[in-house]
Amino acid sequence: MTSTPTDSADGSRYWQQNLFVCVFGSFTTIIAMTLLLPFLPLYVEQLGATTHAAISLWSGLAYGATFFSAALTAPLWGRLGDRYGRKLMLIRASLGMAVAMTLLGMAHSVWQLVALRLLAGLLGGYASGSMILVATQTPKARTGWALGVLSSGIMAGNFIGPLIGGSLPPLIGIRATFMVAGATIFISFLATTFLLREEPGAAIRRKKESVPEDAAGFTRPVLAMLVTGTLLMVANMSIEPIITLYVAQLVASTQVTFVAGLVMASAALGSIVSASWLGRLADRNGPWTVIIGCLLVAGLLLIPQAMVTRGWQLVVLRFFMGVALGGLLPCIASVIRHNVPDKIAGRMLGYSTSAQYVGQVAGPLLGGFIGGHFGMRPVFFGTCALLVIGAGYNAFARLASARGNQN
């Protein structure tokens, strides 16, 4: 069998095998990243924080540290992957995460916990690296579907991680939970090392390509995708600070935490269900159409969320909003992949990951500020306005890009 270049329209001959490995690796690493959410305040207290204010402060710092360092380093790992091989970056990320998760179980102070969470973000990035590898190795006609499958695996990790984090520590302890997580990621490291295949000489070919550096990658379509990625995470995270308080207005006090958990999980479940289907739809009708439609539908679904009178209504609406948003991640990566040279694809997808982390941080801050100063319902209306504006911006960017291609 003759070798197929990774940047051809036909993709890599190993793309299906690589997709399976990337889904498994992303699923396990995301579980490890999110499983500490239910017990993080308890662990912070074990490590020496005593007052309620100190526990809240250190828990917030420890949680946000990973996303902060990951946002800073994502473009760097994308650039190095373009130059030295994307498989190498996944090996680095899986081994680094396995080590960092194991060390988290050995922390003896809150300072060490925050430092190790920063280290996890610096060394990690398996899911974003997988997105880059799958986007660049999959045949262009199947890119949307493959990225949708990968996104479903990532969302499933986000969904299952907190469930494991809530059930495993009471059985084996918090420190042992981190050890189990590290061992699981080490299995992903082995699978990545021995099962994932990259075309021979792919990185060397990219080095020899004569294309401009980063500035050439920031075309109008790519900039639109950076904005869209930020909006996606803002929409997902904006109600996180107020969700429990909002649910408390709708259900009995004994049901608040249960219903709030269902509300948070329902959006992730909706994205798991829809991501591969919407990716396939993008392959058939174009990613721009799916992006614009998803942003509009998700925005409009926020209006009834501000008017619900029962907890189950909010659960159902968040599920359908998750269904709409599930198509955005694969389509964002697909648009970038189709609008930049292979030599800088990793870098641009790395910037996209950073933009999403910005939204992940800005969403709760924005939602908390609006909820605290203007009330909880305006959070939904404000997020709706952002998504509708984002849909309009994408429609303009698609039209401008099409005119530019004609010229």
VEXVEXPA-17601 format. One line per field, with one value per residue (C-alpha): residue in three letters; chain; residue number from 1; x, z, y. Coordinates in nm, 3 decimals, padded with zeros to 5 digits. Layout:
N
r: (Ala / ...) $
c: (A / ...) $
k: (NUM / ...) $
xx: (X / ...) $
zz: (Z / ...) $
yy: (Y / ...) $
***
This chain:
407
r: (Met / Thr / Ser / Thr / Pro / Thr / Asp / Ser / Ala / Asp / Gly / Ser / Arg / Tyr / Trp / Gln / Gln / Asn / Leu / Phe / Val / Cys / Val / Phe / Gly / Ser / Phe / Thr / Thr / Ile / Ile / Ala / Met / Thr / Leu / Leu / Leu / Pro / Phe / Leu / Pro / Leu / Tyr / Val / Glu / Gln / Leu / Gly / Ala / Thr / Thr / His / Ala / Ala / Ile / Ser / Leu / Trp / Ser / Gly / Leu / Ala / Tyr / Gly / Ala / Thr / Phe / Phe / Ser / Ala / Ala / Leu / Thr / Ala / Pro / Leu / Trp / Gly / Arg / Leu / Gly / Asp / Arg / Tyr / Gly / Arg / Lys / Leu / Met / Leu / Ile / Arg / Ala / Ser / Leu / Gly / Met / Ala / Val / Ala / Met / Thr / Leu / Leu / Gly / Met / Ala / His / Ser / Val / Trp / Gln / Leu / Val / Ala / Leu / Arg / Leu / Leu / Ala / Gly / Leu / Leu / Gly / Gly / Tyr / Ala / Ser / Gly / Ser / Met / Ile / Leu / Val / Ala / Thr / Gln / Thr / Pro / Lys / Ala / Arg / Thr / Gly / Trp / Ala / Leu / Gly / Val / Leu / Ser / Ser / Gly / Ile / Met / Ala / Gly / Asn / Phe / Ile / Gly / Pro / Leu / Ile / Gly / Gly / Ser / Leu / Pro / Pro / Leu / Ile / Gly / Ile / Arg / Ala / Thr / Phe / Met / Val / Ala / Gly / Ala / Thr / Ile / Phe / Ile / Ser / Phe / Leu / Ala / Thr / Thr / Phe / Leu / Leu / Arg / Glu / Glu / Pro / Gly / Ala / Ala / Ile / Arg / Arg / Lys / Lys / Glu / Ser / Val / Pro / Glu / Asp / Ala / Ala / Gly / Phe / Thr / Arg / Pro / Val / Leu / Ala / Met / Leu / Val / Thr / Gly / Thr / Leu / Leu / Met / Val / Ala / Asn / Met / Ser / Ile / Glu / Pro / Ile / Ile / Thr / Leu / Tyr / Val / Ala / Gln / Leu / Val / Ala / Ser / Thr / Gln / Val / Thr / Phe / Val / Ala / Gly / Leu / Val / Met / Ala / Ser / Ala / Ala / Leu / Gly / Ser / Ile / Val / Ser / Ala / Ser / Trp / Leu / Gly / Arg / Leu / Ala / Asp / Arg / Asn / Gly / Pro / Trp / Thr / Val / Ile / Ile / Gly / Cys / Leu / Leu / Val / Ala / Gly / Leu / Leu / Leu / Ile / Pro / Gln / Ala / Met / Val / Thr / Arg / Gly / Trp / Gln / Leu / Val / Val / Leu / Arg / Phe / Phe / Met / Gly / Val / Ala / Leu / Gly / Gly / Leu / Leu / Pro / Cys / Ile / Ala / Ser / Val / Ile / Arg / His / Asn / Val / Pro / Asp / Lys / Ile / Ala / Gly / Arg / Met / Leu / Gly / Tyr / Ser / Thr / Ser / Ala / Gln / Tyr / Val / Gly / Gln / Val / Ala / Gly / Pro / Leu / Leu / Gly / Gly / Phe / Ile / Gly / Gly / His / Phe / Gly / Met / Arg / Pro / Val / Phe / Phe / Gly / Thr / Cys / Ala / Leu / Leu / Val / Ile / Gly / Ala / Gly / Tyr / Asn / Ala / Phe / Ala / Arg / Leu / Ala / Ser / Ala / Arg / Gly / Asn / Gln / Asn) $
c: (A / A / A / A / A / A / A / A / A / A / A / A / A / A / A / A / A / A / A / A / A / A / A / A / A / A / A / A / A / A / A / A / A / A / A / A / A / A / A / A / A / A / A / A / A / A / A / A / A / A / A / A / A / A / A / A / A / A / A / A / A / A / A / A / A / A / A / A / A / A / A / A / A / A / A / A / A / A / A / A / A / A / A / A / A / A / A / A / A / A / A / A / A / A / A / A / A / A / A / A / A / A / A / A / A / A / A / A / A / A / A / A / A / A / A / A / A / A / A / A / A / A / A / A / A / A / A / A / A / A / A / A / A / A / A / A / A / A / A / A / A / A / A / A / A / A / A / A / A / A / A / A / A / A / A / A / A / A / A / A / A / A / A / A / A / A / A / A / A / A / A / A / A / A / A / A / A / A / A / A / A / A / A / A / A / A / A / A / A / A / A / A / A / A / A / A / A / A / A / A / A / A / A / A / A / A / A / A / A / A / A / A / A / A / A / A / A / A / A / A / A / A / A / A / A / A / A / A / A / A / A / A / A / A / A / A / A / A / A / A / A / A / A / A / A / A / A / A / A / A / A / A / A / A / A / A / A / A / A / A / A / A / A / A / A / A / A / A / A / A / A / A / A / A / A / A / A / A / A / A / A / A / A / A / A / A / A / A / A / A / A / A / A / A / A / A / A / A / A / A / A / A / A / A / A / A / A / A / A / A / A / A / A / A / A / A / A / A / A / A / A / A / A / A / A / A / A / A / A / A / A / A / A / A / A / A / A / A / A / A / A / A / A / A / A / A / A / A / A / A / A / A / A / A / A / A / A / A / A / A / A / A / A / A / A / A / A / A / A / A / A / A / A / A / A / A / A / A / A / A / A / A / A / A / A / A / A / A / A / A / A / A / A / A / A / A / A / A / A / A / A / A / A / A / A / A / A) $
k: (1 / 2 / 3 / 4 / 5 / 6 / 7 / 8 / 9 / 10 / 11 / 12 / 13 / 14 / 15 / 16 / 17 / 18 / 19 / 20 / 21 / 22 / 23 / 24 / 25 / 26 / 27 / 28 / 29 / 30 / 31 / 32 / 33 / 34 / 35 / 36 / 37 / 38 / 39 / 40 / 41 / 42 / 43 / 44 / 45 / 46 / 47 / 48 / 49 / 50 / 51 / 52 / 53 / 54 / 55 / 56 / 57 / 58 / 59 / 60 / 61 / 62 / 63 / 64 / 65 / 66 / 67 / 68 / 69 / 70 / 71 / 72 / 73 / 74 / 75 / 76 / 77 / 78 / 79 / 80 / 81 / 82 / 83 / 84 / 85 / 86 / 87 / 88 / 89 / 90 / 91 / 92 / 93 / 94 / 95 / 96 / 97 / 98 / 99 / 100 / 101 / 102 / 103 / 104 / 105 / 106 / 107 / 108 / 109 / 110 / 111 / 112 / 113 / 114 / 115 / 116 / 117 / 118 / 119 / 120 / 121 / 122 / 123 / 124 / 125 / 126 / 127 / 128 / 129 / 130 / 131 / 132 / 133 / 134 / 135 / 136 / 137 / 138 / 139 / 140 / 141 / 142 / 143 / 144 / 145 / 146 / 147 / 148 / 149 / 150 / 151 / 152 / 153 / 154 / 155 / 156 / 157 / 158 / 159 / 160 / 161 / 162 / 163 / 164 / 165 / 166 / 167 / 168 / 169 / 170 / 171 / 172 / 173 / 174 / 175 / 176 / 177 / 178 / 179 / 180 / 181 / 182 / 183 / 184 / 185 / 186 / 187 / 188 / 189 / 190 / 191 / 192 / 193 / 194 / 195 / 196 / 197 / 198 / 199 / 200 / 201 / 202 / 203 / 204 / 205 / 206 / 207 / 208 / 209 / 210 / 211 / 212 / 213 / 214 / 215 / 216 / 217 / 218 / 219 / 220 / 221 / 222 / 223 / 224 / 225 / 226 / 227 / 228 / 229 / 230 / 231 / 232 / 233 / 234 / 235 / 236 / 237 / 238 / 239 / 240 / 241 / 242 / 243 / 244 / 245 / 246 / 247 / 248 / 249 / 250 / 251 / 252 / 253 / 254 / 255 / 256 / 257 / 258 / 259 / 260 / 261 / 262 / 263 / 264 / 265 / 266 / 267 / 268 / 269 / 270 / 271 / 272 / 273 / 274 / 275 / 276 / 277 / 278 / 279 / 280 / 281 / 282 / 283 / 284 / 285 / 286 / 287 / 288 / 289 / 290 / 291 / 292 / 293 / 294 / 295 / 296 / 297 / 298 / 299 / 300 / 301 / 302 / 303 / 304 / 305 / 306 / 307 / 308 / 309 / 310 / 311 / 312 / 313 / 314 / 315 / 316 / 317 / 318 / 319 / 320 / 321 / 322 / 323 / 324 / 325 / 326 / 327 / 328 / 329 / 330 / 331 / 332 / 333 / 334 / 335 / 336 / 337 / 338 / 339 / 340 / 341 / 342 / 343 / 344 / 345 / 346 / 347 / 348 / 349 / 350 / 351 / 352 / 353 / 354 / 355 / 356 / 357 / 358 / 359 / 360 / 361 / 362 / 363 / 364 / 365 / 366 / 367 / 368 / 369 / 370 / 371 / 372 / 373 / 374 / 375 / 376 / 377 / 378 / 379 / 380 / 381 / 382 / 383 / 384 / 385 / 386 / 387 / 388 / 389 / 390 / 391 / 392 / 393 / 394 / 395 / 396 / 397 / 398 / 399 / 400 / 401 / 402 / 403 / 404 / 405 / 406 / 407) $
xx: (00.000 / 00.136 / 00.160 / -00.102 / 00.007 / -00.166 / -00.261 / -00.434 / -00.809 / -00.806 / -00.648 / -00.426 / -00.474 / -00.466 / -00.738 / -01.002 / -00.759 / -00.628 / -00.981 / -01.051 / -00.732 / -00.799 / -01.157 / -01.041 / -00.753 / -00.962 / -01.240 / -01.007 / -00.807 / -01.121 / -01.262 / -00.941 / -00.963 / -01.324 / -01.360 / -01.223 / -01.514 / -01.741 / -01.470 / -01.233 / -01.347 / -01.309 / -00.956 / -00.866 / -00.989 / -00.780 / -00.474 / -00.501 / -00.765 / -00.992 / -01.232 / -01.515 / -01.363 / -01.023 / -01.178 / -01.376 / -01.073 / -00.833 / -01.093 / -01.150 / -00.777 / -00.714 / -01.003 / -00.914 / -00.538 / -00.550 / -00.760 / -00.543 / -00.215 / -00.375 / -00.501 / -00.151 / 00.022 / -00.230 / -00.089 / 00.266 / 00.183 / 00.000 / 00.308 / 00.541 / 00.303 / 00.317 / 00.696 / 00.780 / 00.472 / 00.125 / 00.157 / 00.455 / 00.241 / -00.025 / 00.240 / 00.373 / 00.025 / -00.087 / 00.236 / 00.238 / -00.123 / -00.060 / 00.229 / 00.041 / -00.271 / -00.062 / 00.124 / -00.207 / -00.283 / 00.043 / -00.008 / 00.045 / -00.059 / -00.298 / 00.001 / 00.114 / -00.240 / -00.261 / 00.091 / 00.015 / -00.311 / -00.107 / 00.133 / -00.156 / -00.262 / 00.094 / 00.165 / -00.184 / -00.385 / -00.462 / -00.818 / -00.715 / -00.420 / -00.654 / -00.878 / -00.578 / -00.465 / -00.813 / -00.888 / -00.568 / -00.560 / -00.924 / -01.043 / -01.195 / -01.529 / -01.550 / -01.394 / -01.720 / -01.836 / -01.499 / -01.469 / -01.828 / -01.742 / -01.438 / -01.648 / -01.897 / -01.611 / -01.492 / -01.845 / -01.894 / -01.580 / -01.717 / -02.043 / -01.902 / -01.604 / -01.805 / -02.019 / -01.706 / -01.566 / -01.882 / -01.891 / -01.530 / -01.370 / -01.614 / -01.508 / -01.129 / -01.042 / -00.952 / -00.580 / -00.642 / -00.891 / -00.615 / -00.391 / -00.658 / -00.702 / -00.328 / -00.315 / -00.606 / -00.436 / -00.118 / -00.318 / -00.405 / -00.035 / 00.041 / -00.239 / -00.118 / 00.242 / 00.181 / -00.149 / -00.164 / 00.001 / 00.130 / 00.234 / 00.614 / 00.775 / 00.457 / 00.627 / 00.925 / 00.693 / 00.524 / 00.862 / 00.949 / 00.620 / 00.673 / 00.381 / 00.367 / 00.366 / 00.082 / -00.042 / -00.145 / -00.364 / -00.577 / -00.814 / -01.173 / -01.310 / -01.052 / -01.121 / -01.494 / -01.422 / -01.220 / -01.514 / -01.756 / -01.550 / -01.553 / -01.929 / -01.985 / -01.816 / -01.981 / -02.320 / -02.236 / -02.091 / -02.281 / -02.551 / -02.313 / -02.278 / -02.656 / -02.798 / -02.852 / -03.011 / -03.231 / -03.345 / -03.422 / -03.695 / -03.855 / -03.849 / -03.877 / -03.567 / -03.511 / -03.480 / -03.257 / -02.919 / -03.064 / -03.244 / -02.946 / -02.728 / -02.976 / -02.979 / -02.599 / -02.580 / -02.862 / -02.674 / -02.370 / -02.593 / -02.760 / -02.419 / -02.311 / -02.622 / -02.597 / -02.226 / -02.161 / -02.497 / -02.443 / -02.086 / -02.222 / -02.475 / -02.186 / -02.005 / -02.313 / -02.432 / -02.121 / -02.004 / -02.104 / -02.471 / -02.461 / -02.274 / -02.520 / -02.821 / -02.686 / -02.611 / -02.959 / -03.141 / -02.935 / -02.992 / -03.368 / -03.385 / -03.244 / -03.559 / -03.798 / -03.528 / -03.571 / -03.946 / -03.977 / -04.196 / -04.094 / -03.757 / -03.825 / -03.886 / -03.537 / -03.387 / -03.560 / -03.466 / -03.101 / -03.093 / -03.212 / -02.971 / -02.694 / -02.818 / -02.783 / -02.441 / -02.307 / -02.240 / -02.021 / -01.691 / -01.655 / -01.767 / -01.527 / -01.234 / -01.359 / -01.375 / -01.025 / -00.891 / -01.032 / -00.902 / -00.538 / -00.234 / -00.147 / 00.183 / 00.007 / -00.315 / -00.199 / -00.116 / -00.451 / -00.644 / -00.436 / -00.548 / -00.904 / -00.859 / -00.726 / -01.028 / -01.257 / -01.076 / -01.129 / -01.501 / -01.486 / -01.342 / -01.545 / -01.881 / -01.910 / -01.769 / -02.021 / -02.310 / -02.219 / -02.186 / -02.516 / -02.695 / -02.564 / -02.643 / -02.948 / -03.110 / -03.094 / -03.330 / -03.121 / -02.834 / -03.037 / -03.143 / -02.787 / -02.645 / -02.923 / -02.822 / -02.457 / -02.543 / -02.776 / -02.511 / -02.260 / -02.488 / -02.513 / -02.136 / -02.080 / -02.329 / -02.139 / -01.802 / -01.924 / -02.053 / -01.733 / -01.520 / -01.720 / -01.677 / -01.306 / -01.271 / -01.453 / -01.211) $
zz: (00.000 / -00.092 / 00.165 / 00.161 / 00.273 / 00.578 / 00.411 / 00.112 / 00.063 / 00.115 / 00.460 / 00.630 / 00.572 / 00.952 / 01.027 / 01.156 / 01.390 / 01.511 / 01.571 / 01.801 / 02.000 / 02.025 / 02.145 / 02.416 / 02.524 / 02.528 / 02.719 / 02.994 / 03.029 / 03.047 / 03.316 / 03.512 / 03.468 / 03.591 / 03.851 / 04.129 / 04.103 / 04.361 / 04.624 / 04.556 / 04.858 / 05.083 / 04.957 / 05.005 / 05.364 / 05.418 / 05.293 / 05.558 / 05.462 / 05.763 / 05.715 / 05.464 / 05.282 / 05.253 / 05.125 / 04.860 / 04.754 / 04.722 / 04.552 / 04.290 / 04.237 / 04.208 / 03.964 / 03.739 / 03.742 / 03.492 / 03.240 / 03.277 / 03.202 / 02.929 / 02.753 / 02.752 / 02.616 / 02.362 / 02.067 / 02.163 / 02.162 / 01.831 / 01.682 / 01.807 / 01.675 / 01.330 / 01.338 / 01.514 / 01.481 / 01.632 / 01.772 / 01.976 / 02.133 / 02.234 / 02.387 / 02.582 / 02.696 / 02.810 / 02.998 / 03.150 / 03.263 / 03.412 / 03.616 / 03.721 / 03.832 / 04.037 / 04.203 / 04.286 / 04.510 / 04.698 / 04.765 / 05.125 / 05.105 / 04.911 / 04.746 / 04.607 / 04.489 / 04.290 / 04.152 / 04.040 / 03.878 / 03.688 / 03.589 / 03.465 / 03.235 / 03.113 / 03.040 / 02.931 / 02.625 / 02.503 / 02.393 / 02.200 / 02.049 / 01.942 / 01.776 / 01.577 / 01.473 / 01.374 / 01.187 / 00.983 / 00.916 / 00.836 / 00.473 / 00.427 / 00.324 / 00.662 / 00.884 / 01.039 / 01.132 / 01.276 / 01.483 / 01.599 / 01.725 / 01.904 / 02.054 / 02.182 / 02.359 / 02.512 / 02.626 / 02.767 / 02.975 / 03.103 / 03.189 / 03.358 / 03.535 / 03.811 / 03.856 / 03.922 / 04.142 / 04.352 / 04.395 / 04.403 / 04.692 / 04.955 / 04.853 / 04.817 / 04.940 / 04.763 / 04.725 / 04.584 / 04.337 / 04.192 / 04.168 / 03.978 / 03.743 / 03.680 / 03.608 / 03.364 / 03.175 / 03.164 / 02.969 / 02.723 / 02.703 / 02.609 / 02.352 / 02.200 / 02.188 / 02.031 / 01.841 / 01.704 / 01.364 / 01.188 / 00.824 / 00.790 / 00.712 / 00.766 / 00.999 / 00.763 / 00.472 / 00.677 / 00.761 / 00.391 / 00.295 / 00.204 / 00.366 / 00.580 / 00.958 / 01.202 / 01.047 / 00.733 / 00.942 / 01.093 / 00.798 / 00.837 / 00.867 / 01.134 / 01.333 / 01.315 / 01.458 / 01.744 / 01.834 / 01.796 / 02.024 / 02.292 / 02.256 / 02.281 / 02.620 / 02.742 / 02.655 / 02.830 / 03.144 / 03.195 / 03.418 / 03.624 / 03.910 / 03.941 / 03.852 / 04.208 / 04.313 / 04.003 / 04.060 / 04.424 / 04.294 / 04.099 / 04.324 / 04.688 / 04.903 / 04.942 / 04.563 / 04.478 / 04.452 / 04.267 / 04.006 / 03.971 / 03.895 / 03.633 / 03.473 / 03.449 / 03.315 / 03.063 / 02.840 / 02.825 / 02.748 / 02.464 / 02.312 / 02.337 / 02.147 / 01.870 / 01.801 / 01.550 / 01.375 / 01.335 / 01.220 / 00.946 / 00.856 / 00.826 / 00.588 / 00.368 / 00.387 / 00.496 / 00.849 / 00.819 / 00.780 / 01.090 / 01.295 / 01.212 / 01.271 / 01.600 / 01.736 / 01.644 / 01.791 / 02.111 / 02.148 / 02.103 / 02.350 / 02.618 / 02.610 / 02.749 / 03.000 / 03.157 / 03.188 / 03.321 / 03.622 / 03.686 / 03.732 / 03.473 / 03.211 / 03.264 / 03.242 / 02.907 / 02.762 / 02.867 / 02.702 / 02.370 / 02.404 / 02.447 / 02.131 / 01.941 / 02.083 / 02.025 / 01.660 / 01.719 / 01.827 / 01.527 / 01.287 / 01.432 / 01.382 / 01.035 / 00.916 / 01.047 / 00.888 / 00.549 / 00.563 / 00.670 / 00.523 / 00.684 / 00.807 / 01.053 / 01.114 / 01.459 / 01.561 / 01.451 / 01.619 / 01.930 / 01.924 / 01.889 / 02.204 / 02.388 / 02.275 / 02.417 / 02.750 / 02.753 / 02.719 / 02.992 / 03.230 / 03.108 / 03.107 / 03.484 / 03.555 / 03.320 / 03.449 / 03.811 / 03.754 / 03.568 / 03.811 / 04.112 / 03.984 / 03.759 / 03.853 / 03.723 / 03.427 / 03.251 / 03.241 / 02.997 / 02.788 / 02.774 / 02.665 / 02.405 / 02.260 / 02.238 / 02.050 / 01.805 / 01.738 / 01.690 / 01.433 / 01.243 / 01.255 / 01.116 / 00.836 / 00.744 / 00.765 / 00.540 / 00.281 / 00.292 / 00.263 / -00.039 / -00.210 / -00.137 / -00.290 / -00.603 / -00.641) $
yy: (00.000 / 00.340 / 00.614 / 00.884 / 01.229 / 01.362 / 01.686 / 01.532 / 01.534 / 01.156 / 01.187 / 00.934 / 00.564 / 00.524 / 00.779 / 00.536 / 00.359 / 00.694 / 00.821 / 00.526 / 00.585 / 00.960 / 00.910 / 00.668 / 00.891 / 01.209 / 01.034 / 00.911 / 01.234 / 01.450 / 01.220 / 01.270 / 01.648 / 01.672 / 01.396 / 01.620 / 01.868 / 01.699 / 01.651 / 01.943 / 02.151 / 01.844 / 01.785 / 02.151 / 02.124 / 01.810 / 01.999 / 02.270 / 02.528 / 02.579 / 02.870 / 02.869 / 03.168 / 02.997 / 02.674 / 02.864 / 03.068 / 02.776 / 02.557 / 02.826 / 02.875 / 02.501 / 02.452 / 02.745 / 02.686 / 02.401 / 02.592 / 02.902 / 02.723 / 02.513 / 02.827 / 02.973 / 02.663 / 02.528 / 02.730 / 02.628 / 02.256 / 02.303 / 02.472 / 02.197 / 01.934 / 02.093 / 02.082 / 01.757 / 01.538 / 01.538 / 01.188 / 01.305 / 01.577 / 01.323 / 01.097 / 01.397 / 01.500 / 01.153 / 01.081 / 01.430 / 01.397 / 01.051 / 01.190 / 01.506 / 01.317 / 01.074 / 01.362 / 01.533 / 01.238 / 01.305 / 01.678 / 01.790 / 02.156 / 02.377 / 02.547 / 02.212 / 02.136 / 02.461 / 02.417 / 02.062 / 02.174 / 02.435 / 02.157 / 01.944 / 02.226 / 02.285 / 01.919 / 01.819 / 01.908 / 01.556 / 01.637 / 01.950 / 01.763 / 01.486 / 01.741 / 01.865 / 01.519 / 01.398 / 01.723 / 01.701 / 01.325 / 01.253 / 01.275 / 01.619 / 01.469 / 01.288 / 01.556 / 01.677 / 01.327 / 01.222 / 01.540 / 01.489 / 01.140 / 01.280 / 01.561 / 01.304 / 01.126 / 01.454 / 01.546 / 01.196 / 01.246 / 01.577 / 01.401 / 01.090 / 01.250 / 01.425 / 01.112 / 00.905 / 01.179 / 01.169 / 00.791 / 00.666 / 00.867 / 00.731 / 00.380 / 00.413 / 00.763 / 01.088 / 01.017 / 00.669 / 00.818 / 01.034 / 00.726 / 00.533 / 00.829 / 00.844 / 00.470 / 00.500 / 00.782 / 00.574 / 00.313 / 00.591 / 00.673 / 00.312 / 00.303 / 00.631 / 00.513 / 00.172 / 00.200 / 00.555 / 00.592 / 00.902 / 00.897 / 00.864 / 01.198 / 01.401 / 01.649 / 01.678 / 01.761 / 02.031 / 02.188 / 02.208 / 02.375 / 02.738 / 02.919 / 03.233 / 03.205 / 03.274 / 03.599 / 03.412 / 03.183 / 03.459 / 03.482 / 03.599 / 03.241 / 03.152 / 03.469 / 03.389 / 03.043 / 03.190 / 03.412 / 03.120 / 02.897 / 03.164 / 03.209 / 02.833 / 02.815 / 03.135 / 02.986 / 02.659 / 02.818 / 03.146 / 02.997 / 02.782 / 03.037 / 03.087 / 02.748 / 02.624 / 02.954 / 02.955 / 02.597 / 02.684 / 02.917 / 02.631 / 02.323 / 02.225 / 02.280 / 01.905 / 01.864 / 02.161 / 01.986 / 01.686 / 01.897 / 02.133 / 01.830 / 01.713 / 02.059 / 02.063 / 01.708 / 01.743 / 01.989 / 01.762 / 01.463 / 01.654 / 01.734 / 01.370 / 01.264 / 01.523 / 01.581 / 01.302 / 01.354 / 01.727 / 01.658 / 01.431 / 01.703 / 01.949 / 01.714 / 01.710 / 02.072 / 02.261 / 02.353 / 02.719 / 02.626 / 02.408 / 02.671 / 02.949 / 02.724 / 02.590 / 02.937 / 03.062 / 02.762 / 02.766 / 03.140 / 03.111 / 02.823 / 03.053 / 03.268 / 03.002 / 02.901 / 03.245 / 03.188 / 02.832 / 02.760 / 02.398 / 02.231 / 01.961 / 02.230 / 02.367 / 02.018 / 01.954 / 02.292 / 02.256 / 01.913 / 02.056 / 02.346 / 02.088 / 01.916 / 02.246 / 02.333 / 01.981 / 02.056 / 02.359 / 02.204 / 01.969 / 02.243 / 02.500 / 02.261 / 02.168 / 02.531 / 02.601 / 02.284 / 02.384 / 02.742 / 02.713 / 02.533 / 02.201 / 02.348 / 02.583 / 02.386 / 02.278 / 02.632 / 02.771 / 02.491 / 02.560 / 02.923 / 02.796 / 02.589 / 02.895 / 03.096 / 02.827 / 02.838 / 03.216 / 03.152 / 02.889 / 03.147 / 03.446 / 03.263 / 03.209 / 03.558 / 03.720 / 03.512 / 03.578 / 03.953 / 03.988 / 03.757 / 03.944 / 04.295 / 04.255 / 03.924 / 03.570 / 03.591 / 03.861 / 03.609 / 03.399 / 03.699 / 03.834 / 03.499 / 03.474 / 03.812 / 03.703 / 03.384 / 03.558 / 03.824 / 03.541 / 03.377 / 03.704 / 03.752 / 03.401 / 03.463 / 03.781 / 03.602 / 03.320 / 03.567 / 03.772 / 03.456 / 03.337 / 03.674 / 03.668 / 03.321 / 03.439 / 03.728) $
***
